Amino acid sequence: MDRLNQSDVVRIVQIDGPVDADAARDGRNKEAELAPWRIPVIGDVGTIVHLASPDGKRLGNPDDPGTRYIVHGTAPDGRTEWVAEFARGELELVKRAGK
């Protein structure tokens, strides 16, 4: 399995639990409050924007199997479609950052 890093482009290959696109709408980001969010589905492609530790309190380590990946999905016109959190096994590498 390829190591995934921030800014890598990934595809959702599996969804192990409920995905809540509204999780990104926490009241701190007015743009997010107005965004036309949708739930991501298998086959969607997005960019990893953050890695979180399993407890969510620290930066995640891509070598730690419990690391969570925050992925940002965009429409062809660049608008945000969804932001969601995934486990490593739910994602596959599409393109390395900067390549």
N, C-alpha and C positions, 0 to 999 in steps of 0.2 A: 504494500500500500504506500502510495506517494505521501511524503510529508507535505502538509499544507501550511502556508504562511499568509500573513496579512497581505492584501492586495492581489493574491492569486484569484483567478477566475475559476469557479467551480459549478458543477451541475448537481442538482438534487437527484439522488438515485434511490432513495428510500426515506420514508418518514416514519419514525418509531413511536411517535406520540402525537398528541394534538399540537398543532402549530397555531399560534395566536399572533397574527400580524398586528393586532391592536396593542401588543405589548410595547411597541415603540412609541405609542401615544400616551405619554405619561404626564402631559401638562407642561413640560419644560420647553418643548419645541413647538412654536406656533405653526411652522411649516408642516410639521408632522401632523398637527391637529387638523389641518386642512387637506392633507394628502388623500388621494383616492386609494387607500390601502386595499389590498386583496390578500387572500391566503395563498402562500406559495404552494406549488404542486410538483410532483415528481416530473423531472424533465426541465424545470426552470433552471436558468443560468443566472448567477450573480457573482459579486465580488466580495471576498472576505474583508470586512472592515475592522474587525477586532477579534482577538482571542481572549477568552476568559477562563480562569481557573475553575475547577469543578464547583467550588463554593461561590463563585462569582465575585469574590472579594479582591482578586489579584489578576494581573496579566497572565494569560494562559501560556503554557509551554507546548509547542506542537509535538513534542516527544512524550507528553503525558497523555495516556489514553483517555483520561476524563476531561480533557480540555474541550470547551464549548466554542463554537465558531459562529460569530455574528456575521450574517451575510446580507448584502444589500442587492436587491433585484431592481433593475430599471427597465422601462419600456424602450422601444427603439428610438423614441424621440428624446430620451434622457430623463424622463420623469421617474420619480421613485414609484415603484409598484408595491414593493413589500420590503420589510426588514424583519429577519427572523433568526433564531438561534438553533444550531444543529450540532449533533455529535459527529465525530469524524466519519463513522461508518455510513452516515447518511449522504455523504458528499463524494464526488470524484473530481479530480483535477481536469480542467479543460485547458488552461493556459497559465503558465508561470508569470508572475508579476514582472513587467519590464521586458518581456520577450515577445 
